[in-house]
Amino acid sequence: MTAVSHQPVRPRAGRLLNLQRREALTGLLWVSPWLVGFAAFTVIPMVASLAMSFTRFRPSRATEFVGFANYVRAFTEDPLFWPSLTRTFYYAGLTVPLVIVGALAVAMLMNQQLKMTSVLRTLMFLPFLTPVIASALLWRWMFQPDWGPINDLLWRLFRIEGPQWIYSEAMVIPSLALVALWAGIGGSRMIIFLAGLQNVPTELYEAAAIDGAGRWSRFWNVTIPMLSPTIFLNLILAIIGSFASFEFAYIATEGGPNFASWFFALHIWSNAFRYYDMGYGTALAWVMFVIVALLTWAQFALAKRWVYYAAENE
């Protein structure tokens, strides 16, 4: 009888290479719609805007190459550049901590075994679903100093004369931060925190309780470390969102009073689409892009010190 070999048959190198090429082509074919969309709506517009930032481009005039003149103008001649940038940093410094802490607190509340939890989650998510224009007009009405419901309630309950809110130069940024808190704590960030909380192993809480850890100790030593990747993600999203803030300031205050809520994004939009100075507007947009990219890079660099990834320690 002939002996039968049980050794596995190895595919030839050429056949294996053809199989890998075929799989790579299939993968590229599946992702090609996304690649085409990414190139058409992201890469090409970014390259075009970068090229436009070195020109004096106005729709009614011939385009002229001016080199770095738009950037020099922004840093040295534009009277609204530094105030709008400083104001945006101030607004981000107020809103980012408020939104992160508020969304985490609401997510922890929604994670409890409460009655009508689904109804509460829906109610908390409603501000996120409200159209920006409608919510801006609603808050503009609520912030009315003379007959608005907030000041009326303060007077009826505490006999306190309320502030001027968005009609005061000193109060307009805190007022807009309050609106951002209302819109931000119950939206997508709360959902991300809620998903992160539900992925924390209950065994860790049980082990900590056996060791005598109280609620605060369990929150600080179990919840926060296990939730740190989620906090990091929400922090990045909140910083980017605060620097891109535009709608509320444009609709509710139009940048006023006396440019007190003139954010950097509003400055970009005004130069590009109100004054049709497209070249200068795109230069401002690239300045903001570099600032946000640097802040994001700093967050990633600092993340190594406080973000805990369980998979890396397994």
PAZASE-211062 format. One record per residue: x, y, z of N, C-alpha, C, O, CB in turn. Coordinates in pm, whole numbers, plus 32768, in hexadecimal, padded with zeros to 4 digits. Glycine has a CB too. Example, Ala and Ser with C-alpha at 12.3 -4.5 7.8 and 13.67 -1.06 7.14 Angstrom:
REM PAZASE-211062
85277DC7830C84CE7E3E830C85287EB6830C85907EB4834E846B7E418389;85057F1F82C485577F9682CA850A80038313853D8072832485807FC4823C;
END
This chain:
REM PAZASE-211062
80537F8780008000800080008057807E800080C6807E80347FA28001807A;802380E67FC6806E81657FC0805681B6803E7FE381C88067804581B87F43;80C181E7807C80B4823980F6807682BF80D6809A83008073813D824C8138;801782E9812C7FD0836A811A801383D48170802283C081E87F37835E813E;803984418135807984B08180800F850681C47FAE852F818480D085088122;8022852282487FC4857782947FF5860582A47FB8865382ED7FAB853B831C;806386298263809486B2826F803987138223800E86F381B5812586BD823B;801C8789825E7FC487E98219800388198197807C8829818A7FA688618274;7FA9883081377FD7886180B57FEB88F780BE7F8B893F80D87F73883C8044;8063892780A8808089B580AD806389F68028809089C47FC0811289CD80D6;801A8A65802780018AA87FA780818AE37F7180D98B0D7FBC7F978B157FB5;808B8AE67EF081008B207EB281048BB67ECC809E8BF77EE481018B037E1B;81808BEB7EC781918C7A7EE781458CD37E86810A8D377EAE82258C9F7EE7;81488CAF7E0581028D017DA2806C8D007DB680298D667DA581238CD27D16;80378C897DDA7FA78C7E7DF07F7C8CCE7E6C7F138D0E7E6C7F7E8BEB7E00;7FD08CC87ED57FB28D157F4F7FB48DAA7F347F618DF47F6780168CF37FBE;80148DD57EE2801C8E637EC07FA28E917E717F6F8EFF7E88809B8E7F7E70;7F748E3F7E157EFC8E627DC87E828E6B7E237E2D8EC37E117EE48DFC7D59;7E798E0E7E867E088E117EE27E098E917F367DA08ECF7F4C7E0C8D967F3E;7E808EB97F657E8A8F347FB47E668FAE7F607E23900A7F907F178F437FEC;7E948FAF7EE37E70901F7E8C7DDA90267E747D9F90927E727EB890147E06;7D9C8FAF7E637D0C8FAD7E4A7CC08FDF7EC47C5D90287EB77CDE8F1E7E25;7CEE8FB87F3B7CAD8FE87FB67CC0907F7FC77C6590C67FF27CE38F9D8030;7D3990AE7FA57D52913D7FB17CFB918D7F507CC691F67F747DE6915C7F98;7CEC915B7ED57C97919F7E737C05919F7E9E7BBD92017E8B7CA5915E7DE9;7BDA912B7ED97B4F91257F0A7B38918A7F7A7AD191CE7F7E7B2D90967F3C;7B9B91937FD57B8E91F480417B899283800E7B3992D3803C7C0091E680A2;7BE092A27FAD7BDF93297F747B5C93477F2C7B2B93B87F2F7C5393397F13;7B2492E07EEC7AA592F47EA67A3693167F0979E1936A7EED7A7F92777E55;7A3692D37F7E79CD92EC7FE179DA93788020797693BA803C79D29281804E;7A5793A380367A68942580787A72949880137A7D950C803B7AE5942480CF;7A6D94797F937A7E94E27F2E7A1495517F377A3895C57F237A7A94A67EA5;799295337F56793495A47F64795E96067FD07954967F7FBF78A995707F83;798F95CF804279BC962980AE7A38967680827A4496ED80A079DA95D9812E;7A959633803C7B0F9676800F7AEF96E77FAF7B2997547FB67B6F96127FCD;7A9096CD7F537A6A97357EF27A2A97AB7F3C7A4A981F7F207A0796FC7E88;79D1978D7F9A799297F97FE779F69846803A79EF98C18042792697C18040;7A5397FE80797AB9984080CC7B11989C80767B32990B809E7B1097D88115;7B35986A7FFF7B8998BC7FA87B3C99357F737B7299A47F6C7BBE98697F32;7ABC991F7F4D7A6F998B7F0E7A4499F57F737A439A6C7F5279F599517EC9;7A2099CC7FED79E59A2B804C7A429A5280BE7A1F9AAA810E796899F18085;7AB99A1380C77B149A3981337B9E9A5F80FF7BCD9ACE81177B2199C78196;7BE09A0280B67C6A9A1B808E7C739A8C80287CC19AEA80397CA8999A8054;7C239A837FBE7C2B9AEA7F547C039B747F897C489BD57F6C7BD19AC37EDE;7B939B817FD87B759C06800F7BE19C3B806C7BFC9CB3806E7AF19C01805A;7C219BE180BB7C8B9C1181147D039C4480C47D3A9CAD80E47CB89BA18173;7D2A9BFA805E7D9B9C27800B7D789CAA7FC57DCB9D057FBB7DC09BBA7FA2;7CFC9CB27F937CD29D2D7F4E7CD09DA47FAE7CF99E127F897C479D1B7F0F;7C9F9D8D802A7C9A9DFD808B7D269E2780B57D3F9E9D80CC7C479DD58108;7D839DC680BF7E0D9DEA80E17E4B9E3F80727E8E9EA2808D7E629D6A80F9;7E329E177FF57E659E687F867E239EF17F837E649F557F667E4E9E1F7F00;7DA09EF67FA27D579F747FA07D889FD4800E7D80A04D7FFF7CC19F5C7FB0;7DBA9F9B807C7DE69FF080EB7E61A04380C67E82A0A2810C7E049F9B8167;7EA5A01F805A7F19A06C802F7EF5A0CD7FBD7F4CA1017F787F89A00E8001;7E74A0E47FAC7E48A13C7F407DEBA1A87F777DB8A19D7FE67E01A0EC7ED1;7DD7A20E7F277D6EA2707F427CFBA24A7EE57CF5A2737E727D9FA3077F2B;7C9FA1FA7F1C7C35A1BE7ECA7BAFA1FC7EEF7B7DA1E97F5E7C31A1247EDB;7B77A2447E937AEFA2797EA27AA1A2537E247AD7A25A7DB67AF0A3177EB7;7A21A2297E3479D5A1F97DC079CCA25E7D4F79C7A2367CDA794BA1D37DE9;79CBA2DE7D6D79B7A3437D047A3AA3787CCB7A37A3CD7C717966A3B67D3B;7AACA3487CFD7B2CA37D7CCE7B87A30B7CA27B6EA2967CC07B70A3D17D3C;7BF1A32E7C5B7C52A2C97C307CA3A29A7CA97CC3A2E87D027CB0A3017BC1;7CC3A2197CA97D0FA1E07D187DA2A20B7D0D7DDDA2097CA17D04A1457D18;7DDBA2317D7F7E65A2617D827EB2A2157DED7E84A20A7E5F7E6BA2FB7D9C;7F27A1E17DC97F7BA19A7E2A7FC1A2017E838002A25D7E527FE4A13F7DE2;7FB1A1EF7F087FEBA2527F658048A2117FCA8076A25480277F7BA29C7FAF;8066A1917FBB80C1A14F80188087A14780A58015A11D80B88146A198801C;80D7A170810880ACA16881948068A1EA81C3805AA1FF823C8124A14881EF;8040A23E81678008A2C0818D7F8AA2B181E27F75A2FF823F7FE8A3128110;7F36A24E81C27EBBA23B82117EDAA21482A17E97A24182FE7E62A1CF81D0;7F41A1C382B37F66A199833B7FA7A20D83877F8EA21F83FE7FC7A1208335;7FF9A25B83428035A2D183837FC8A33483AB7FCCA36F8417809CA3168324;7F68A34683537EF8A3A183717EABA37283EC7E84A3C384407E98A3AA82F9;7E97A2EE83F67E4BA2B984687E92A2D484EC7E54A2FE854D7E34A2238457;7F15A2BC84EF7F5EA2C6856D7F85A35585917F9DA37386067FDBA2718567;7F8BA3AE852F7FC0A434854C7F5FA4A685317F6CA511856D803BA44B84FD;7EFDA49384D97EA9A50484B17E17A4F684D77DD3A55A84ED7EB3A518841E;7DE5A47E84DE7D56A46884F77D35A48985897D68A44685E27D2FA3D584D5;7CE1A4EE85A37CC3A513862F7C6AA4AE86777C61A4AF86F27C80A5998633;7C28A455862B7BCFA3F3866A7C0FA36986777BD3A30F86B37B4FA3E8861A;7C87A35786427CC3A2D286427CE2A2A386D17CAEA23D86FD7D44A2D285EE;7D36A2EE87187D5EA2C2879E7CE9A2C588007CDDA26888507DCFA31987D3;7C93A32C88007C1FA328885D7BC3A2B088447B94A27288A37BCFA3A88850;7BA8A29187C47B4FA22087A97B90A19C87D17B4CA14188007B29A21D8714;7C14A19287BD7C5AA11787E47C5DA108887D7C45A09B88B17CEBA11887AC;7C7AA17488C27C7CA16F89547BF2A14D898B7BE4A10089E97CABA1F5898F;7B8CA188894E7B02A16E897A7ADCA0DC89637A95A0A089B47A9FA1CB892E;7B0CA0A288F77AEEA01588DC7B319FBB89437AF69F5989707B1B9FEF884E;7BAE9FDC89687BF39F8F89D17BA79F9B8A557B989F398A9D7C869FBF89E2;7B78A0148A757B2CA02A8AF07AAC9FD68AF07A8A9F968B537B0AA0C08B01;7A669FD78A8079EA9F898A747A079EF38A8079BD9EAA8AC279A49FA789EC;7A739EC48A3F7A979E368A487ABE9E108AD77A9B9DA48B077B0B9E1589E8;7B069E6B8B1B7B2B9E508BA67AB49E448C027AB99DFC8C667B869EBB8BD8;7A479E8B8BE179CE9E7F8C33797D9E048C0F79509DBA8C6879799EFC8C22;79699DED8B8E79099D868B64793F9CF78B6D78F69C9C8B9378DF9DA28AD6;79BF9CE48B4B79F39C5A8B4879E89C158BD079B19BA78BD77A849C598B19;7A1B9C518C3F7A0B9C0D8CC079789BFD8CE879529B958D1E7A549C5A8D2C;79269C658CCE789A9C5C8CF478539BEA8CAB78099B9D8CE878539CE08CD9;786B9BE18C2A78269B7B8BDA78579AEF8BFE78069A928C08783B9B948B44;78DB9ADE8C1379109A5A8C3578D99A2B8CBC78A699BC8CC879AC9A5C8C37;78E49A818D2278B49A5B8DA7781C9A488DA677E999E98DE278DD9AC58E0F;77D59AA38D6477429A988D5F77139A1B8D1776B899D78D4677079B128D1C;775099FC8CA4772899848C58774899068CA776FB98A68CA4776E99808BCF;77BA99058CED77DD988E8D3D777B987D8DB17752980D8DCF786D989A8D72;775798EC8DF276F798E38E62767098B08E327633985B8E7376E7996C8EA6;764098E48DC275BF98B68D8D75C698258D62756797D98D787594990E8D18;763697FD8D24764497718CFA764497138D72760A96A78D6C76C5975F8CA8;7685973C8DDF768596E78E5875F996DF8E9375D196768EC676E7971E8EC1;75B0974D8E8C752597498EBD74D096ED8E65747E96A08E9874E897D88EBF;74E396F68DE0749596A38D8574BE96108D8D747395B88D6274A496D58CF7;753595F58DC47565956B8DD0752D95258E4B753F94AC8E5B75FD956A8DD5;74E995718EA274AE95348F18742C94EB8EF373EE95078E8D749395A08F84;740794908F48738B94458F30731494958F6372D794718FC8739193B88F74;72F595018F1D728795588F46720995338EF9720D94F38E9172AB95EC8F30;7198955E8F30711A954B8EE9711395AD8E737146961D8E7A70A0955F8F49;70D4957F8E0870C295D18D91714796038D58715296748D2A706796478DB0;71AD95AC8D5D723195D38D2C722E95F78C98726D96588C6D729695628D44;71E395AA8C4971DE95C58BB971A0964E8B9C71C996948B40718F95578B71;713B96738BED70FB96F68BDB715E97658BFF716997CA8BB8707A97028C32;71A897528C6E720A97B68C97727897C68C2F72A398358C12724697918D1E;72A697558BF7730E975D8B9072DB97A98B16732497F88ADA733D96D08B68;725E97918AF1722597D78A7E721C986D8A9A723D98BE8A44719997A08A5C;71F098918B1371E5991E8B35726D99638B35727A99D68B0971A2992E8BBE;72D3991C8B67735999578B69739399648ADD73E999B98AC673B699048BC0;736499128A81739A991689F97353997E89A2738599A18937738E988D89B8;72DF99AF89D172919A0C897F72DD9A8B895872D39AB588E472159A3389C9;73299ACC89B673719B45898A73CE9B2D891673E39B8688C473BF9B7E89FC;74079AB3890E74629A9388A174179A8A881B74509AA287B174AB9A0F88BD;73969A68882273469A5987A873059ADB877D72D69AE7870C72DC99EF87BC;73019B3D87D772C19BBC87B673149C07874D738D9C13875D72B09C138835;72D59C3A86E473219C87867F73689CFE86BF73349D3E871A72C39CB8860F;73DE9D1A868D74319D8386C973EB9E0A86C373EF9E57872274BA9D8B8683;73AB9E27865273689EA9864472F89EB786AA72E99F2086E873319EBA85B5;72A89E4C86BB723A9E50871B726E9E6287A972389EB387F471E59DD18711;72D69E1787CE730A9E238857734C9EAB886D73449EE288DA736E9DB38873;738E9EE2880673CB9F66881573619FD2882A7371A029888074209F88879A;72F59FCD87DD728AA02F87EF7244A01D8875721CA07E88B57224A023877D;72359F9E88A071F79F838922724A9FC089937214A00289EB71E79EEC8937;72CE9FA9898F73239FE089F8732EA07889F1733EA0BB8A5773AD9FA389F1;7326A0AE89787327A140896C72ADA17C89B272B5A1E589F2732AA16B88D7;723CA13889A371C3A16489E971D1A1518A8071AAA1A98ACD7148A11889B5;7209A0E18AAB7217A0C78B3A727AA1268B7C726EA1448BF37242A0378B50;72DDA1568B2F7341A1B18B687316A2438B667363A29A8B8E73C4A1A28B1D;729EA25F8B3A7272A2EC8B397278A3248BC7723BA2EA8C2271E1A2F98B00;72C0A3928BDD72D0A3C38C687251A3FE8CA2723FA3F98D1C733DA42A8C6D;71F9A4358C507183A47B8C85710CA41F8C9970CBA4248D01715CA4ED8C2A;70F0A3CC8C377079A3788C417096A2E48C24703AA2968C0C700FA3AA8BE1;7113A2BD8C277136A2318C117110A1DA8C88710EA20C8CF971CCA2238BF6;70F1A15C8C7470C4A1048CE2712FA0EB8D4C710CA0D48DC07097A0808CA9;71B1A0EE8D2A7218A0D38D8F721DA1448DF57218A12A8E6D72A2A0C08D4C;7227A1BE8DC7722BA22F8E2471A6A23E8E6F71A3A2668EE3724CA2B18DDA;7139A21E8E2A70B6A2258E6D70AFA1BF8EDF707AA1DD8F4A7044A20B8E07;70E6A1488EC770E5A0E18F2F7141A1088FA4711FA0F390187111A05A8EF4;71B6A1428F837210A16F8FEE71CEA1D8904671E1A1D990C07291A1A68FB1;7182A23190097140A29A905670CEA26290AB70BCA289911E710BA3088FF9;7080A2079071700EA1D090BA703AA17991306FFCA17C919A6FB6A17E905B;70A6A12B911D70D1A0CE9186712CA10E91ED711CA0F792657117A0589149;718BA15F91C071F1A192921C71F7A22B92237248A262926D7278A15F91F3;71A2A26E91D871A5A30191D4722EA33291A77261A39791D87182A33C925E;7268A2E8914A72EBA30C911272D8A34290867293A3069033734CA2919111;7315A3B4906D7310A3EB8FE6737BA3A88F9073F2A3B78FAA7323A4868FE8;734FA35E8F2D73ABA30D8EDD740BA3608E8A73F5A3D78E76735DA2B38E83;7475A3218E5874D7A36A8E0474A0A3848D787430A35F8D57755BA3198DFA;74F3A3C58D2974CBA3E88C9F74E6A3758C3D74C6A3808BC77515A4668C71;7520A30A8C6D753AA2928C1E7583A2B28B9B75EEA2EF8B9D74B8A2498C00;754AA28A8B297591A29C8AAA7593A32D8A7D75D2A34C8A187550A2478A3F;7552A3868AC47551A4148AA075BBA4618AED75C1A4DC8AE474C7A4518AB8;760EA41A8B39767AA4578B8476FFA4238B51770DA3AB8B38766BA43B8C1B;7761A47C8B4277E4A4508B117827A3EE8B72786DA3938B48783FA4C98AFB;7811A4018BF37850A3AA8C56780AA3248C637848A2BF8C857853A3EF8CDF;7788A3218C46773AA2A68C5E771FA2548BE176ECA1E58BEB76B7A2CA8C9D;7740A2888B6A7715A2428AF2775EA1BC8AE27720A1598ABB772DA29A8A77;77E1A1B68AFF7829A1378AF177FAA0D18B5A77DEA05F8B3578C1A14E8AFF;77EFA0F58BDD77B6A0948C3B7728A0688C1577039FF58C2B77B4A0CF8CC7;76D8A0C48BDC7651A09E8BB27655A0368B42760A9FD58B447601A11A8B85;76AEA04C8AE076BB9FEB8A7376F59F678AA576D49EFC8A707713A0238A04;774B9F6D8B0B777F9EF18B47770E9EA48B8C770C9E288B8A77F09F0F8BAD;76B09EED8BC9763C9EAD8C0775E79E668B9D75B59DF88BB575E89F148C53;75D69EA58B2A758C9E668ABD75D59DE98A8B75979D828A6F75769ECA8A49;76599DF38A8076A89D7F8A54769C9D0C8AB776989C978A91773D9DA68A43;76979D2F8B3876869CC68B9D75FF9C838B8D75F59C088B9476949D008C2C;75959CD28B78750F9C9B8B64750A9C3F8AE974CB9BD58AEC74A89D0D8B54;754E9C688A7E75489C198A0375A89BA38A0675959B4289BC75679C71898C;76109BA98A5B76799B458A5376729AD48AB576A59A678A9A76F79B868A62;76349AEA8B2A763C9A828B9075E49A0A8B717601999B8B9E76159ABA8C16;757A9A1D8B24751F99AE8B0D752699748A8174D299218A5D749499D98B28;7586999C8A31758B997089A775E698F7899175E6989789DD75B899E08950;7633990189267687988F88FF76F298708968771897FC897A76C998AB8878;772298D889AE778A98BE8A137753986C8A86779898148ABA77C399428A48;76D698868AAE769898348B16768B97A48AE776A497478B34760E986D8B3F;766497908A69765597088A3476DC96C08A3576E2964A8A57761C970C89A5;774797078A0E77CC96C88A0E77F696A48A9D782B96378AB47836972689CF;77DE97008AFD77FD96E18B8977AB966C8BBB77DE96168C0277E5975C8BE1;772B96688B9576D395FC8BC2770495758B8E770495128BD7764396158B93;772E95738B10776494F68AD877E494CD8B2077FB94578B39778095068A42;783895318B4278B395128B8B789794DD8C1778D994808C44790A958D8B94;783595188C5C781294EA8CE377DE945A8CE277FB940C8D3C77AA95478D21;779294398C7C775993B28C7777C193488C5277A792D18C5D76E793AE8C14;783793758C2778A393158C07790493038C7B796192B48C7178EF93448B8D;78F0934C8CEA794793388D5F792092B48DA278AC92A48DC8793B93B08DC3;797C92568DB3795891D58DF0792491E68E7F7960922C8ED079D291778DF1;78B591A68E9D787D91AF8F2478D591688F8B78CF9186900277F091718F27;792A91098F5B798490C48FB879E391258FFE7A089110907179D4905A8F6E;7A0A918F8FB67A6591F08FF27A22923A90667A5F925290CE7A9592568F88;79A2925E9053795892A190BF7946924391367953926C91A978CE92D3908C;792891C491187914916391847996914D91D279959145924D78E190DE914B;7A069143918A7A87913191CD7AAA91AB92217ADE919E92907AF691169167;7A8E922391EB7AAB929D92377A5392A692B37A8092D1931D7A96931991DE;79D3927D92A579799280931A79A6921F9385799E923C93FC78E8925F92EF;79D791A9935A7A0A914893BC7A83918194077A969166947D7A3090C39376;7AD491D093C07B49920E94007B24928694567B7C92C694927BAC92399397;7AA492A6945C7A78931394B27A72939A94707A67940094B57AD0931B9527;7A7A93A093EB7A77942193A679E9945A93A779899412938D7AAB94129315;79DE94DA93C5795D951D93C2793895489335797D952892D4795E9595941E;78C89592932B789995BB92A778FD96159261791B960291EB7814960392B3;7932967992AB799096D5926D7A10968E92447A4896A991DA79B0974892CD;7A3F963192997AB995E792797AA3958E91FF7AFA958391A97AE5959292F1;7A2D954F91F87A1294FC91827A09955291057A379529909A798F94AC9195;79CE95CA911079C39622909C7A4E9650906E7A6D96508FF7796B969D90BD;7AA1967790D07B2396B190AD7B88964890807BD9966190277B5B96FE9123;7B8395D090BF7BE9956A90A37BBD94FE90417C1094B2900F7C1295279124;7B3B94F790247B0B94938FC47ACB94D68F4B7AF294BE8ED97AA794339008;7A67952A8F657A1B95648EF67A7395BE8E9F7A7795AE8E2579A495B48F2B;7ABA961D8EDE7B08967D8E8F7B7696378E3F7B8296548DC87B4696E68EEB;7BC895DD8E797C2E95998E257BF195498DB37C22954E8D427C84953D8E7B;7B8594FD8DCF7B4A94AD8D657B0495028CFC7AF494DA8C897AE7944A8DA1;7ADB957B8D267A9495D48CCB7AF296388C877AC696898C357A26961F8D16;7B7296338CA87BCF96998C747BD6969D8BDA7BDF970B8BA47C5996808CAC;7BD3962D8B917BD096398AFE7B5496838ACC7B5B96CF8A6C7BD795AF8ABD;7AE1966C8B0E7A6696B28AE77A6F97468B087A44979A8AB979EC96738B2D;7AA897678B7C7ABB97F48BA07B1798378B3B7B0098A98B127AF598028C30;7B7F97F18B147BDE98288AB37B9A98458A2E7BAF98AF89F37C5497C78A9E;7B4897E889FF7B0097FD89807AA29874898A7AA098CA89327AB0977F895A;7A55987B89F779F898EB8A077A41996F8A177A1099D789EB799E98D38A7F;7AB7996C8A567B0599E68A667B329A1C89DE7B299A9489C57B8099CB8ABF;7B6199C389887B8C99ED89027B159A2888B57B219A9288777BC9997688B3;7AA299E388BA7A2C9A13887279FC9A9988AA79D19AF0885E79BC99AB887A;7A039AA8892E79D39B25896B7A2D9B9A894679FC9C08892E79CC9B178A04;7AB19B8589427B0D9BF1891D7AF49C1C888C7AEC9C93886F7BA19BC48930;7AE99BBB88347AD19BDC87A77A4B9C2387987A409C86874E7AD39B5B874F;79E49BF287DE795F9C3187D5795E9CBE880A791B9D1587D178FA9BDE8820;79A79CD8887779A89D5E88B079EF9DC1885479C69E34884A79EA9D5E8939;7A599D96880F7A9F9DF187B47A4F9E0987357A5E9E7086F47B289DB98791;79FA9DAA871179A69DBC869A79219DFC86BB78C99E028665798F9D378656;790F9E2C8735788F9E66875D78709EE1870878C29F3C86FB78919E8B87F3;77FA9EE286D077D69F4D867377419F6F8677771C9FE4867877FE9F2785E6;76EB9F068678765E9F1C8660761C9F7386CA75D69FD386A876179E988659;76319F53874A75ED9F9E87B27619A03087B275C7A08B87C176089F5F883B;769CA04587A176CDA0CF87A27697A11D872A7679A19487357767A0D187A2;768BA0DB86BA765CA120864275C6A13F864A759BA1AD86277679A0CC85C5;7577A0DD867874E5A0EE867774B7A14086EF7465A19B86E1749FA0658677;74ECA122876674B8A16187DF74F3A1EB87F774ADA244882974D2A10A8856;7571A1FF87D675B1A27F87F975EDA2C78782760CA33E878B761CA268885F;7600A28187107642A2B9869B76CDA2F086BE76FCA352868475ECA329865D;770DA2AF871E7794A2D78744779AA34587AC7806A36887DB77DDA30386CD;7729A37D87D17726A3EE882F7710A3C188BE7712A34988DB76B9A44E8807;76FBA42089197700A4B188FF778FA4E488F677E6A4BB894376B5A4FE896C;77A6A53D88987829A57B88857896A51188717901A51888AD784CA5D488FE;7879A4AD881C78D6A44187F978FCA3EA88727962A3A5886D7954A47B87BB;78AFA3ED88DC78D2A3A0895478C1A30A894078FBA2BC898C787DA3CE89CA;7873A2DE88DD7864A24F88C07892A22F88317863A1D087F377D1A22288D4;78EEA28088007922A26D8778798BA200877C7A02A21B878F795EA2F2873E;795EA182876879B9A111876E7A0EA10A86EF79F1A14B868B796BA08E8782;7A77A0B786F67AD2A0AB86857A8BA06E860C7AA3A098859B7B4CA05786AB;7A35A00B862379EB9FCE85B4798FA0358572797EA03484F879989F5585E5;7955A08C85C178FFA0F6858B7953A159853A7924A18E84D578B5A13F85FD;79CEA17285677A28A1CB851E7A4CA18F84967A53A1D684327AA8A1E78570;7A64A10B84947A82A0C784157A0CA0D283B67A1BA0F783417AA4A033842E;7996A0B383EA791FA0B583947904A141835D78E2A15182E878A5A08383E1;7912A1A583B178F5A22E83877953A25A83177927A29682B57900A28F83FE;79D4A23C83257A32A26482BD7A1AA219823A7A27A25181CD7AC0A24D82EB;79F7A198824579E8A14681CD7963A15D8186795EA166810B79F6A0B481F0;78F5A16681D47871A16481957821A1E581A877BCA1F981657822A0F181CB;784CA23B82007809A2BD820C7853A32881BB7815A378817577FEA2E982A0;78DAA32881C6792BA389817C7966A34B80FD79A9A39180B1799BA3BE81D5;794EA2CA80E6797EA282806E7A15A28E805C7A46A2907FEB7936A2B67FF1;7A5FA29780CA7AF1A29580C57B1EA20580DD7B4EA1E281497B30A2F9812F;7B0CA1B480767B1FA12380857BB0A0FF80A87BC7A0A680FA7AF7A0DD8005;7C0FA143806B7C9BA12580877CBDA13B81197CFDA0E681577CF5A1798030;7C92A1AB81507CB0A1C881DC7C60A16B82387C93A13F829F7C8FA25C81FC;7BE4A14C82127B93A0F182637BD0A066826C7BD1A02982D77B06A0E6822A;7C05A03481FC7C439FAF82017CC69FB282507CEA9F4F82917C5D9F7B8173;7D0EA022824C7D88A02D829E7D63A02583337DA89FE383807DD4A0B28280;7CF7A06B835A7CCAA06383E67CA09FD484097CBB9FA484777C54A0C483FE;7C5E9F9183AB7C339F0783C57CAB9EAC83DB7CA69E5284307BDF9ED38350;7D169EC183907D8D9E6E83A37DD39E8E84267E119E3684627DED9E81832F;7DCB9F0A84537E029F2A84D77DB69EDD85437DF39EA5859E7DFA9FC484F2;7D319EDA85387CE39E8F859A7CFF9DF985907D049DB485F67C4E9EAB8587;7D129DC785167D319D3985067DB49D16854D7DBD9CB085917D3A9D168470;7E189D6A853E7E9A9D4F857E7E8B9D5486167EC49D01865C7F059DB68550;7E3F9DB4864A7E2B9DBE86DC7DE69D4187117E119D0887757DD99E3C8700;7D7A9D1686D07D319CA086FD7D899C2386EF7D869BCB87457CAE9C8E86AB;7DD79C1B86837E309BA786727E9A9BA286E07EB99B3787127E759BAC85E7;7ED19C1787067F349C1A87727EF69BF287F77F329BA888457F739CA6877C;7E7D9C2488127E399BFF888F7E1C9B6888917E2C9B2888F97DB79C4F88A0;7DF39B3188217DD69AA2881A7E569A51882D7E5799EB88727D949A7E8794;7EC39A7F87EE7F449A3B87FF7F709A3F88927FA399DC88C67FB09A7B87A4;7F5C9AB188D37F809ABC89617F2E9A5C89B67F629A208A147F6C9B4C8992;7EAE9A4F89947E5999F189DE7E8A996289CD7E8C99148A2D7DC899FD89B1;7EB0993F89537EE398B6893C7F6798A089857F80983389B87EF6989C88A5;7FBB9908898B803B98FA89D2802498E98A68806898998AA98095997489B7;7FC599358A9F7FA8992B8B2F7F5898AE8B517F5898828BC47F5C99A68B5D;7F1498748AEE7EBE98008B097F0C97898B3F7ED597368B877E7597D88A8B;7F8D97818B1C7FDE970F8B4C7FE9970F8BE4800596A78C21806997148B0E;7FD497848C237FE6978E8CB37F67976D8D027F6F97498D78801398198CD6;7EF297798CC27E7997658D127E0F970B8CD17DAE96E68D147E3D97E88D30;7E1D96E88C527DBA96928C127DE496008C237E5595DC8C037DAA96B78B7A;7D8A95AF8C557DA695228C717D5D94CC8C0B7CE294D18C007D7B94FD8D01;7DA9947B8BC17D70941D8B617D8293908B987DF2935E8BA37DB3942C8AD4;7D1293518BBA7D1992CC8BF77D5992668B997D9F920C8BC67C8E929C8C20;7D4192748B167D7592118AB57E0E92108AB37E4B91A98A977D3F922E8A29;7E4C92868AD07EDE928C8ACC7F1D92438B427F92921F8B3C7F0D931C8AC9;7ECE922D8BAE7F0591EF8C267EDE915C8C337EFD911C8C977ED8923A8C9F;7E9991278BCC7E72909A8BD37EE590418BA57ED88FC78BA37DF490808B7D;
END
